[in-house]
Amino acid sequence: MTSGIPFYTADVFTSEMFGGNQLAVFPSADGLDARPMQAIARELNLSETVFVFPPERSANTRKLRIFTPGAELPFAGHPTIGTAFVLASIGEVALAGARTRIVFEEGVGPVPVTIETRNGLPTYCELTSARLPEFGPPPPPIEEIAAVLSLRPDQVRSDTCSPRPVSCGVPFFFVPLRDRSALEQARPDLAVWERSFSSWWAPHLYPFVETGGSEGVDIRARMFGPALGIPEDSATGSAAAALAGYLAALRPSDSATLRWVVDQGVEMGRPSRLYVECDRDGERIEAVRVGGASVMVAEARLTAPVPRR
């Protein structure tokens, strides 16, 4: 009989293997506590690893604990989307018709997820953010913002679209850039980051450019997360949720469902595509959703002895 703790890997926010953002999911983590979970996440060294537990409330589907190599997160988009996809793919979540709604318990609260299927198999998952966008304090000077990305100040926009921190449970610093060339050039300067951003309200850097809808894409983005032990992330769903709040604030008179297509991970060679929606009623945001496709990659077992409670 094979021993060890089973886990699965998937590529999230992509329809092709070896694209998107990698994820490890342990579907039966009952008995593990924070220390071994953090050690496992550090060992696997993916941007996130998810440990799945029975729900605390019977009305919900599962409880998730999400770890980067350096820290536990209260919420993250690609682990939420990817875990729904993995559990549905391995039969741990019963699928009912073309759309199945489940609820994950996460640090931010209950997170609803809709799983779309075709021929009985999951094809697309969409989460609804448990928290609406919250705007943070005024940002540092534009010179410091440019410096932390190894750019010139004139490469950072400071017009109607200017740098702002926003959170849907995890705070990101959104930095609009002038063009795609600036985005490709961006590199985090860790000395500047440590001095001006490491202890700030939004330490995670999210430079982006608006593409004008070319090739069916509205936003091209990158995410640097040194505070999380992530040099660069190929797809960041929690940031995409907060980005919806940032972008919606630029269109305060719209009362409708606003939609954006976000590409990320291109510079890493792991292109990802995220679909973002924001329901607006006047100036009030009522809901934010983030969705995408995923593909299964591997099934494995952790054979090293791991203490359980």
One Martini backbone bead per residue (centre of mass of N, CA, C, O) as a GRO file, in nm:
protein
  309
    1MET     BB    1   0.095   0.037   0.024
    2THR     BB    2   0.066   0.365  -0.028
    3SER     BB    3   0.226   0.635   0.106
    4GLY     BB    4   0.118   0.942   0.204
    5ILE     BB    5   0.042   1.264   0.068
    6PRO     BB    6  -0.183   1.372  -0.141
    7PHE     BB    7  -0.137   1.549  -0.461
    8TYR     BB    8  -0.192   1.832  -0.680
    9THR     BB    9  -0.150   1.975  -1.007
   10ALA     BB   10  -0.196   2.305  -1.157
   11ASP     BB   11  -0.302   2.518  -1.419
   12VAL     BB   12  -0.385   2.863  -1.393
   13PHE     BB   13  -0.523   3.065  -1.623
   14THR     BB   14  -0.551   2.822  -1.841
   15SER     BB   15  -0.568   2.591  -2.141
   16GLU     BB   16  -0.252   2.526  -2.105
   17MET     BB   17   0.005   2.356  -2.052
   18PHE     BB   18   0.260   2.555  -1.901
   19GLY     BB   19   0.076   2.768  -1.806
   20GLY     BB   20   0.021   2.996  -1.598
   21ASN     BB   21  -0.047   2.901  -1.258
   22GLN     BB   22   0.085   2.728  -1.021
   23LEU     BB   23  -0.055   2.440  -0.827
   24ALA     BB   24  -0.106   2.305  -0.502
   25VAL     BB   25  -0.316   2.023  -0.382
   26PHE     BB   26  -0.450   1.923  -0.063
   27PRO     BB   27  -0.747   1.742  -0.015
   28SER     BB   28  -0.621   1.600   0.275
   29ALA     BB   29  -0.528   1.798   0.570
   30ASP     BB   30  -0.611   1.669   0.814
   31GLY     BB   31  -0.395   1.758   1.102
   32LEU     BB   32  -0.262   1.999   1.001
   33ASP     BB   33  -0.042   2.255   1.058
   34ALA     BB   34   0.129   2.540   0.993
   35ARG     BB   35   0.422   2.444   0.988
   36PRO     BB   36   0.408   2.210   0.772
   37MET     BB   37   0.269   2.378   0.556
   38GLN     BB   38   0.498   2.582   0.518
   39ALA     BB   39   0.717   2.372   0.451
   40ILE     BB   40   0.582   2.259   0.198
   41ALA     BB   41   0.562   2.523   0.038
   42ARG     BB   42   0.869   2.569   0.036
   43GLU     BB   43   0.946   2.304  -0.108
   44LEU     BB   44   0.772   2.342  -0.370
   45ASN     BB   45   0.787   2.652  -0.471
   46LEU     BB   46   0.526   2.783  -0.519
   47SER     BB   47   0.321   3.042  -0.504
   48GLU     BB   48   0.099   2.814  -0.421
   49THR     BB   49  -0.054   2.629  -0.144
   50VAL     BB   50  -0.319   2.394  -0.076
   51PHE     BB   51  -0.530   2.326   0.211
   52VAL     BB   52  -0.779   2.082   0.281
   53PHE     BB   53  -1.087   2.108   0.466
   54PRO     BB   54  -1.329   2.083   0.652
   55PRO     BB   55  -1.595   2.246   0.731
   56GLU     BB   56  -1.733   2.449   0.983
   57ARG     BB   57  -1.978   2.472   0.788
   58SER     BB   58  -2.215   2.276   0.636
   59ALA     BB   59  -2.289   2.483   0.396
   60ASN     BB   60  -2.010   2.433   0.315
   61THR     BB   61  -1.749   2.274   0.143
   62ARG     BB   62  -1.464   2.413   0.229
   63LYS     BB   63  -1.144   2.453   0.377
   64LEU     BB   64  -0.886   2.701   0.330
   65ARG     BB   65  -0.523   2.696   0.306
   66ILE     BB   66  -0.283   2.952   0.215
   67PHE     BB   67   0.051   2.918   0.069
   68THR     BB   68   0.345   3.046   0.052
   69PRO     BB   69   0.683   3.027   0.094
   70GLY     BB   70   0.641   3.280   0.334
   71ALA     BB   71   0.308   3.270   0.363
   72GLU     BB   72  -0.006   3.331   0.477
   73LEU     BB   73  -0.332   3.360   0.329
   74PRO     BB   74  -0.666   3.487   0.328
   75PHE     BB   75  -0.638   3.530   0.005
   76ALA     BB   76  -0.672   3.376  -0.330
   77GLY     BB   77  -0.741   3.328  -0.659
   78HIS     BB   78  -0.586   3.085  -0.790
   79PRO     BB   79  -0.641   2.884  -0.554
   80THR     BB   80  -0.948   2.891  -0.570
   81ILE     BB   81  -0.986   2.810  -0.863
   82GLY     BB   82  -0.798   2.555  -0.863
   83THR     BB   83  -0.940   2.394  -0.636
   84ALA     BB   84  -1.209   2.364  -0.771
   85PHE     BB   85  -1.101   2.212  -1.016
   86VAL     BB   86  -0.967   1.974  -0.873
   87LEU     BB   87  -1.208   1.865  -0.706
   88ALA     BB   88  -1.383   1.817  -0.959
   89SER     BB   89  -1.183   1.627  -1.116
   90ILE     BB   90  -1.166   1.404  -0.856
   91GLY     BB   91  -1.466   1.398  -0.708
   92GLU     BB   92  -1.497   1.599  -0.441
   93VAL     BB   93  -1.710   1.743  -0.628
   94ALA     BB   94  -2.031   1.778  -0.704
   95LEU     BB   95  -2.190   1.782  -1.014
   96ALA     BB   96  -2.464   2.012  -1.142
   97GLY     BB   97  -2.449   2.045  -1.436
   98ALA     BB   98  -2.331   2.338  -1.589
   99ARG     BB   99  -2.368   2.463  -1.283
  100THR     BB  100  -2.168   2.498  -0.983
  101ARG     BB  101  -2.209   2.580  -0.640
  102ILE     BB  102  -1.965   2.693  -0.410
  103VAL     BB  103  -1.798   2.708  -0.072
  104PHE     BB  104  -1.530   2.878   0.071
  105GLU     BB  105  -1.319   2.884   0.346
  106GLU     BB  106  -1.160   3.184   0.445
  107GLY     BB  107  -1.002   3.444   0.594
  108VAL     BB  108  -1.226   3.654   0.464
  109GLY     BB  109  -1.433   3.423   0.412
  110PRO     BB  110  -1.677   3.349   0.212
  111VAL     BB  111  -1.626   3.182  -0.117
  112PRO     BB  112  -1.769   3.189  -0.408
  113VAL     BB  113  -1.809   2.922  -0.661
  114THR     BB  114  -1.818   2.867  -1.011
  115ILE     BB  115  -1.880   2.569  -1.205
  116GLU     BB  116  -1.805   2.484  -1.526
  117THR     BB  117  -1.938   2.252  -1.773
  118ARG     BB  118  -1.836   1.970  -1.996
  119ASN     BB  119  -1.921   1.659  -2.010
  120GLY     BB  120  -1.870   1.656  -1.679
  121LEU     BB  121  -1.641   1.879  -1.697
  122PRO     BB  122  -1.428   2.108  -1.600
  123THR     BB  123  -1.361   2.455  -1.748
  124TYR     BB  124  -1.473   2.685  -1.537
  125CYS     BB  125  -1.389   2.940  -1.291
  126GLU     BB  126  -1.574   3.150  -1.042
  127LEU     BB  127  -1.529   3.418  -0.830
  128THR     BB  128  -1.645   3.583  -0.532
  129SER     BB  129  -1.571   3.834  -0.351
  130ALA     BB  130  -1.576   3.881  -0.005
  131ARG     BB  131  -1.447   4.161  -0.078
  132LEU     BB  132  -1.444   4.481  -0.128
  133PRO     BB  133  -1.294   4.743  -0.236
  134GLU     BB  134  -1.000   4.898  -0.084
  135PHE     BB  135  -0.860   5.201  -0.011
  136GLY     BB  136  -0.568   5.348   0.047
  137PRO     BB  137  -0.319   5.535   0.095
  138PRO     BB  138  -0.110   5.747   0.003
  139PRO     BB  139   0.148   5.754  -0.196
  140PRO     BB  140   0.438   5.777  -0.287
  141PRO     BB  141   0.647   5.918  -0.469
  142ILE     BB  142   0.706   5.893  -0.803
  143GLU     BB  143   1.013   5.840  -0.777
  144GLU     BB  144   0.982   5.587  -0.591
  145ILE     BB  145   0.805   5.420  -0.776
  146ALA     BB  146   1.001   5.402  -1.011
  147ALA     BB  147   1.246   5.286  -0.852
  148VAL     BB  148   1.114   5.008  -0.761
  149LEU     BB  149   1.099   4.945  -1.099
  150SER     BB  150   1.343   5.062  -1.262
  151LEU     BB  151   1.237   5.354  -1.342
  152ARG     BB  152   1.111   5.629  -1.477
  153PRO     BB  153   0.889   5.876  -1.404
  154ASP     BB  154   0.780   5.900  -1.715
  155GLN     BB  155   0.669   5.583  -1.704
  156VAL     BB  156   0.461   5.698  -1.503
  157ARG     BB  157   0.148   5.752  -1.432
  158SER     BB  158  -0.023   6.095  -1.337
  159ASP     BB  159  -0.311   6.120  -1.412
  160THR     BB  160  -0.615   5.986  -1.410
  161CYS     BB  161  -0.399   5.751  -1.406
  162SER     BB  162  -0.285   5.640  -1.093
  163PRO     BB  163  -0.134   5.551  -0.821
  164ARG     BB  164  -0.286   5.274  -0.621
  165PRO     BB  165  -0.422   5.132  -0.334
  166VAL     BB  166  -0.566   4.793  -0.318
  167SER     BB  167  -0.828   4.580  -0.156
  168CYS     BB  168  -0.961   4.215  -0.119
  169GLY     BB  169  -0.750   4.121   0.141
  170VAL     BB  170  -0.507   4.202  -0.053
  171PRO     BB  171  -0.256   4.433  -0.091
  172PHE     BB  172  -0.215   4.652  -0.375
  173PHE     BB  173   0.007   4.822  -0.608
  174PHE     BB  174  -0.104   5.034  -0.855
  175VAL     BB  175   0.092   5.079  -1.170
  176PRO     BB  176   0.073   5.288  -1.423
  177LEU     BB  177   0.187   5.271  -1.752
  178ARG     BB  178   0.268   5.396  -2.063
  179ASP     BB  179   0.392   5.111  -2.166
  180ARG     BB  180   0.506   4.802  -2.260
  181SER     BB  181   0.805   4.862  -2.229
  182ALA     BB  182   0.794   4.934  -1.928
  183LEU     BB  183   0.687   4.662  -1.833
  184GLU     BB  184   0.929   4.492  -1.938
  185GLN     BB  185   1.150   4.660  -1.764
  186ALA     BB  186   1.051   4.583  -1.501
  187ARG     BB  187   1.223   4.595  -1.175
  188PRO     BB  188   1.288   4.514  -0.865
  189ASP     BB  189   1.403   4.720  -0.601
  190LEU     BB  190   1.487   4.604  -0.293
  191ALA     BB  191   1.596   4.855  -0.152
  192VAL     BB  192   1.351   5.035  -0.203
  193TRP     BB  193   1.138   4.847  -0.092
  194GLU     BB  194   1.247   4.829   0.199
  195ARG     BB  195   1.228   5.140   0.256
  196SER     BB  196   0.908   5.210   0.123
  197PHE     BB  197   0.720   4.910   0.116
  198SER     BB  198   0.742   4.671   0.328
  199SER     BB  199   0.554   4.851   0.557
  200TRP     BB  200   0.329   4.907   0.384
  201TRP     BB  201   0.003   4.868   0.301
  202ALA     BB  202   0.123   4.799  -0.014
  203PRO     BB  203   0.381   4.570  -0.100
  204HIS     BB  204   0.245   4.485  -0.369
  205LEU     BB  205   0.338   4.484  -0.709
  206TYR     BB  206   0.127   4.636  -0.992
  207PRO     BB  207   0.203   4.659  -1.297
  208PHE     BB  208   0.046   4.839  -1.583
  209VAL     BB  209  -0.143   4.822  -1.897
  210GLU     BB  210  -0.328   4.969  -2.139
  211THR     BB  211  -0.450   4.826  -2.462
  212GLY     BB  212  -0.745   4.890  -2.594
  213GLY     BB  213  -0.837   4.582  -2.682
  214SER     BB  214  -0.617   4.431  -2.798
  215GLU     BB  215  -0.659   4.104  -2.864
  216GLY     BB  216  -0.887   4.095  -2.626
  217VAL     BB  217  -0.726   4.304  -2.438
  218ASP     BB  218  -0.702   4.543  -2.161
  219ILE     BB  219  -0.471   4.408  -1.973
  220ARG     BB  220  -0.128   4.435  -1.871
  221ALA     BB  221   0.060   4.236  -1.628
  222ARG     BB  222   0.229   4.247  -1.306
  223MET     BB  223   0.384   4.065  -1.012
  224PHE     BB  224   0.546   4.170  -0.708
  225GLY     BB  225   0.629   3.950  -0.401
  226PRO     BB  226   0.856   3.971  -0.160
  227ALA     BB  227   0.674   3.933   0.103
  228LEU     BB  228   0.593   3.623  -0.019
  229GLY     BB  229   0.832   3.489  -0.190
  230ILE     BB  230   0.765   3.642  -0.482
  231PRO     BB  231   0.916   3.765  -0.744
  232GLU     BB  232   0.693   3.641  -0.957
  233ASP     BB  233   0.365   3.644  -1.096
  234SER     BB  234   0.152   3.489  -1.343
  235ALA     BB  235  -0.116   3.496  -1.145
  236THR     BB  236  -0.356   3.736  -0.979
  237GLY     BB  237  -0.666   3.729  -0.850
  238SER     BB  238  -0.668   3.932  -0.609
  239ALA     BB  239  -0.568   4.165  -0.788
  240ALA     BB  240  -0.797   4.162  -0.998
  241ALA     BB  241  -1.016   4.241  -0.799
  242ALA     BB  242  -0.888   4.515  -0.717
  243LEU     BB  243  -0.868   4.628  -1.006
  244ALA     BB  244  -1.169   4.672  -1.044
  245GLY     BB  245  -1.182   4.908  -0.846
  246TYR     BB  246  -0.983   5.091  -0.985
  247LEU     BB  247  -1.129   5.104  -1.268
  248ALA     BB  248  -1.413   5.192  -1.170
  249ALA     BB  249  -1.315   5.475  -1.057
  250LEU     BB  250  -1.279   5.584  -1.365
  251ARG     BB  251  -1.616   5.510  -1.385
  252PRO     BB  252  -1.854   5.661  -1.192
  253SER     BB  253  -2.127   5.654  -1.394
  254ASP     BB  254  -2.148   5.355  -1.403
  255SER     BB  255  -2.440   5.120  -1.445
  256ALA     BB  256  -2.296   4.808  -1.439
  257THR     BB  257  -2.123   4.559  -1.606
  258LEU     BB  258  -1.789   4.527  -1.581
  259ARG     BB  259  -1.521   4.443  -1.821
  260TRP     BB  260  -1.215   4.236  -1.817
  261VAL     BB  261  -0.901   4.157  -1.974
  262VAL     BB  262  -0.621   3.975  -1.828
  263ASP     BB  263  -0.274   3.980  -1.871
  264GLN     BB  264  -0.024   3.744  -1.750
  265GLY     BB  265   0.316   3.613  -1.759
  266VAL     BB  266   0.466   3.673  -2.027
  267GLU     BB  267   0.762   3.741  -1.919
  268MET     BB  268   0.778   3.429  -1.795
  269GLY     BB  269   0.638   3.213  -2.000
  270ARG     BB  270   0.325   3.228  -1.844
  271PRO     BB  271   0.049   3.266  -1.977
  272SER     BB  272  -0.237   3.461  -1.869
  273ARG     BB  273  -0.607   3.455  -1.813
  274LEU     BB  274  -0.834   3.706  -1.693
  275TYR     BB  275  -1.171   3.741  -1.571
  276VAL     BB  276  -1.342   4.053  -1.512
  277GLU     BB  277  -1.597   4.167  -1.274
  278CYS     BB  278  -1.828   4.459  -1.217
  279ASP     BB  279  -2.077   4.566  -1.006
  280ARG     BB  280  -2.281   4.858  -1.063
  281ASP     BB  281  -2.428   5.139  -0.856
  282GLY     BB  282  -2.302   5.379  -0.955
  283GLU     BB  283  -2.060   5.424  -0.701
  284ARG     BB  284  -2.137   5.130  -0.628
  285ILE     BB  285  -2.003   4.831  -0.531
  286GLU     BB  286  -2.143   4.493  -0.536
  287ALA     BB  287  -1.936   4.317  -0.726
  288VAL     BB  288  -1.667   4.065  -0.764
  289ARG     BB  289  -1.516   3.889  -1.045
  290VAL     BB  290  -1.316   3.584  -1.105
  291GLY     BB  291  -1.184   3.410  -1.400
  292GLY     BB  292  -1.099   3.069  -1.533
  293ALA     BB  293  -0.891   2.843  -1.651
  294SER     BB  294  -0.783   2.488  -1.630
  295VAL     BB  295  -0.517   2.238  -1.565
  296MET     BB  296  -0.406   1.934  -1.533
  297VAL     BB  297  -0.084   1.773  -1.437
  298ALA     BB  298  -0.060   1.623  -1.137
  299GLU     BB  299   0.011   1.324  -0.941
  300ALA     BB  300   0.095   1.289  -0.587
  301ARG     BB  301   0.339   1.228  -0.313
  302LEU     BB  302   0.418   1.283   0.019
  303THR     BB  303   0.680   1.099   0.182
  304ALA     BB  304   0.744   1.266   0.400
  305PRO     BB  305   0.733   1.311   0.724
  306VAL     BB  306   0.424   1.437   0.875
  307PRO     BB  307   0.288   1.597   1.122
  308ARG     BB  308  -0.003   1.522   1.311
  309ARG     BB  309  -0.265   1.583   1.534
   0.00000   0.00000   0.00000
